[in-house]
Amino acid sequence: MFIPESYLLLTTYYLLLTPRYSLIIFMDAEEMLKQQLKEEGDLIAINLLNELGNRAIEMGLIVGHGYHGGKYEILRKGEIITLTPQEAQTYLQNLIAEPE
């Protein structure tokens, strides 16, 4: 295996400075697995939030939902509720669980 002129290990990220001075950053196998698991967890959370929002629409509790500007918006009876995805999940779960 050829290692370019400069090689520096920073925790689990490797920085390589090639002979033409371009910087290449890559992760070791453990860090790549952690990143992949995080992305899969994020995808599961997005899917759950989408399912909760759709369920709330079916129940007539809200009229719309979705991401906007890094936040999650819930449209309910003439008002826009802007929350973090985690807050939106809790809000929708509580809304769906409320007795009519």
Secondary structure, DSSP 8 states (H G I E B T S, - for coil): ----SEEEEETTEEEEE-TT--EEEEE-HHHHHHHHHHHHHHHHHHHHHHHHHHHHHHTTS-SEEEEETTEEEEEETTEEEEE-HHHHHHHHHHHHHS--
